[in-house]
């Protein structure tokens, strides 16, 4: 005997799903779960990687300030 899946709405209504409809819904949801999982793994792998080092934002701001100074000297 095949057990049917049930979807429960926010209002508490229960909807029986056929195996085919359940499979289709699962396929729609699965790619999102995988991409979120992949993103989470990347964040976890790089979390704190640059902690304690020089701020890359500060380096960029310093480079831009130096570039503006050079342009003023040339122009």
Buried (B, 14 or more C-beta within 10 A) or exposed (E): EEEEBEEEEEEEEEEEBEEEBBEEEEEEEEEEEEEEEEEEEEEEEEEEEEEEEEEEEEEEEEEEEEEEEEEEEEE
